Amino acid sequence: MRTALMSRYPEPQPSLQTLNARFLARVSPEFRESIDRILELVKVLETDTERTPEQRSRDYQTIRAAAQQMSALLHQALEELEN
């Protein structure tokens, strides 16, 4: 009986504005943190000439990991919006 009623009165779909707000609330803090870290490390790599190749390699790995995290977060958020 409940299923019949539910099919007759489907739940309202969230508005685009609501979806956008959810998306921004979810990704903004994590994006901001990752972007800040990337920019910080890029600045260090550009200005610090005393860094060893090993230190530079670790910095590049950190930059890559932050970018990959941002990419994964974006894909996850977009998938959730589609559902």
C-alpha positions, 0 to 999 in steps of 0.5 A: 500500500505504501509503495502505491502511495509513494508512486502516486505522490513522488518525493519532491526533487531538490532544486538546482539551487539546493544541489549547488549549495550542497555541492559547494558546502561539501567541496569548498573547504577541502578544495580550499585546503588543497589549493592553499597547500599546492600554492604554498608548495609551488611558491617554495619550489619557485623561491627556495634554491637550497632545496635538495632534489629529494626535498623537491621530489617530496614536494612534487609528490605532495602537490600531486597527491593534493591534486588527486584528492581534489579530483577524486572529491570533485568526481564523488560530489558530481556523482552524488549530484547525479543520484 
